[in-house]
Structures are given as structure tokens and as C-alpha cells.
Amino acid sequence: MSKWPKKYVIGLTGNIATGKSVVRKMLEHLGAYGIDADALGHRAIAQGAPGYQPILDTFGRWVLDDNGQIDRAKLGHYVFTDPEGLKRLEAIVHPLVEQAVDLLIRRASQRIIVVEAIKLLESNLAGACDTIWATYTPESLQKARLMAKRGMSEAEALQRIRLQSPQDQKIASATVIIHNTSTFEGTWKQVVTAWKVISPISDTNPVVMKQAAAGELSVQRGRPRDSGAIAELITRLSGGARSQTSQDIMAAFGEKAYLLLKSGNQFVGLIGWQVENLVARTTEIHIDASIPMKLAVTALATEVERASRDLQCEASLLFLPPQMAAQEAIWRELGYESRTPQSFSVQAWQDAAIESMPPNSIMLFKQLRQDRVLRPI
């Protein structure tokens, strides 16, 4: 039994490029509250945050970039070639992350929590969880993913893989093992099977998030079982510019969630969004031209905000095509303002904007919480 009353906590671990984040996203689709402990580690060493000065005291000011932030790539390159340096870094960061995880779990409204952490078993978090899940992928596939997605050379990929503890150690400590070796569908089936053991909730029915009277607009959460309908909707509303298949959408579920707008029994719009590091990012929006823009975006944006607040998000970022962002009066009424990534003083928000902003889009911003996890001192 975990140390958090009335909560069931899954500790999710696995080595680099084995699909931990994909499995966490799947659990979130099923209703769990997801925490990325590694992202919290990044927050812990941001300028002014509790771990910032201890890092400088331990490693020196050479780890700073031109803006005074700790250059995580530079620091990471050093500690991944120096085991003692890695231990010193973890001694600073792990306690701060554990405090942040404790806070998020205690104030979460969801009963089932999933904490993703590559160093879960090396931290105190493992002993506080109800169960340990581990992802497994053969080394050859790990290497291919790192080369394709992170642009690493074969030598760099193998170095990163082999600096970590063997996968067998994580597998031996796990109650549930997810073999992430083939398709999204194959991984999804394993996750759903394991989920049904710990939760009576199933994926048999779509979740309606906002009920509406006949003739009015309603919003419901898209599920993987809706992948065909979502693909057809995006293809139709984009005029074929984004021709999608069911397989495309199933793969996208590993990164984002969809909110579907309905008028009667017909889908007339959608938003594709994700929550990472306590920042909501809407990267895709399509609305049928027959639906009044104000009604459609109000219904969708309001539901994104509601769901984001439930996930303890600090900020909501909307990345819009220029013609939609030009509806300034609508967005202003909803509390959004146009911003650039560089205008954010919070490093996590700036990182989120830079990571997620699609080409040729305009970013709108709304702050959802005043209090922040691992906030600057």
C-alpha cells in the first residue's frame, strides 16, 4: 500500500527509448493522473528554483548558458561520462522531485496515479508506490529510435543506452512488464489488460465531458476506439491538406488527446492537445465552417481549460493558424493573449512553447494557476 491514502500509485520505469512516456499517456487516456518525474527534475534546477544554486556550487558556473540558465545538455554530457558526478547531481535533484511528486499526488482528484521516472528504482519513490510497471524494448530498437527521433549517431545512441543499468534489473523489479516492440495497438492492448486489473473503469464507452440539449454543441473525449472517426474528421475539415488514417491517429494517441465537438450526432470539430510538465499545449484545431466560430472555440477551449485545471496545469498554450488567431475579440473574451516563447519568465513555460509550437502558428497564452510546483524562490 502506498503512503498516499485512497490513491493507487503506479511507478512506471524503463530505460531510454523504451516507450515509458507512451505508456504513461495511455494510462492517462484511461483515467490515471500522470506525473513525469524527469520533467520535474528539469524544473528543480531552473534559474531561481531550489536546485539551481546547489548545482552551481557543486559543478561550477561553466554549466550556465548565455541566459544564466543551467544548460542541461552540457551538464548531462558531463554526468553521463562521470558516475560520481551523476551521483552528486541525483543527490541534489531526487529529494526535490520527491517533494514535488508528493504535492501533486496529494492534491490530485484522480484515484490512480502513474509516476514516470527513469531512475525510479534508484529513488525513494519506488518504495512508496503500490506497483511497479516497466517498459521493455530490445537494444536494437532503442538504438533505432534514438537515431531517428533524437538525431544521435549510432555510437552516441549506444553510449546512452549502455550507461544505464541493464533492462533486466528493472524487469526483475516490476509487477507489470509492457513489451513496447511493435505497434501502438499492441502496446495499447497490454496496457488496457493491466489497467482492468486495478480499475473497474473500461474503455468500452466514450466519455462525454459536456452534455448538451438537442441541437446544441457538446464536447466529448476521443478514445483510441474513435481513431477512424477522428482521421476522417481531420481529413475532411482540412480539405485534404492533412489526410489521416486510423493508424496515424492511433500513433498520435501516444502523444496527445483529442476533444471532439458534436452537433447532434455529427462531429463538427476537434482539438488535439497534450499536457506535459504541467503545461497544456493545444497543437491542432479544426472546426466545420458551418459552425459559428465563437460557439465552437468557446466550447472547445473551455473544456480544454477545465480538463487542464483538473490535471493541475499552470498554463494553457494554444497554437493557432493565423486566420483563427486573428479572431482577437473571441480569444480576448476567453482570457487569452498573444505571446512569444521568449516573453515567458517561467522556464518550463518557455520550454513548452519552444518544444510544441508548430511552424507558421501563432501562440496564445492563459495562466491557469498562480501557485507553481518547484516555483522560483
Secondary structure, DSSP 8 states (H G I E B T S, - for coil): --SSTT-EEEEEE--TTS-HHHHHHHHHHHT-EEEEHHHHHHHHTSTTSTTHHHHHHHH-GGGB-TTSSB-HHHHHHHHTT-HHHHHHHHHHHHHHHHHHHHHHHHH---SEEEEE-TTGGGSTHHHHSSEEEEEE--HHHHHHHHHHHS---HHHHHHHHHHS--HHHHHHH-SEEEE-SS-HHHHHHHHHHHHHHH-S--SSS-EEEE---TTSEEEEE--GGGHHHHHHHHHHHTTTTT---HHHHHHHTTT-EEEEEEETTEEEEEEEEEEETTEEEEEEEEE-TTS-HHHHHHHHHHHHHHHHHHTT-SEEEEEE-HHHHT-HHHHHHTT-EE--GGG-SSHHHHHHHHHH--TT-EEEEEE--SS-TT---
